[in-house]
Amino acid sequence: MKLRIRGSAIRLRLTKPEVDALRSNGSVEEATLFPDGAMLRYALVIGPKGGSALTAAFGKDGILITVPEDRAAAWCDSDEVGIAGEDGPTKILVEKDWACVQPRSDEEPSEMFDRPR
């Protein structure tokens, strides 16, 4: 899962296996380890049924993005590219990760979603 933060906007991009994990486990998590041993964790979780908004939280455990169950299920099982929302001043975008035009050595192309034509 890729994390991009720009100002008050957070974007998560998920590969096919990560979308599958979200669907089956209800969450997907990553962590970035820093040289001093500090770690930044970020996770996407499926929230309770009936919720309608994406939410964002930051605390000692890192960044937590919650997507309502109904929206997550519809997104995981469709060609829909992303789910967008706002939580107060924070803009949130959760997207399927497309294969790059220029392949990257640290990415497996078969795990990426096909770019739309």
Helices and strands as residue ranges (DSSP letters): E 2-6, E 9-14, H 16-25, E 27-33, E 39-46, E 55-59, E 62-67, H 69-76, E 82-87, E 90-96, G 109-111
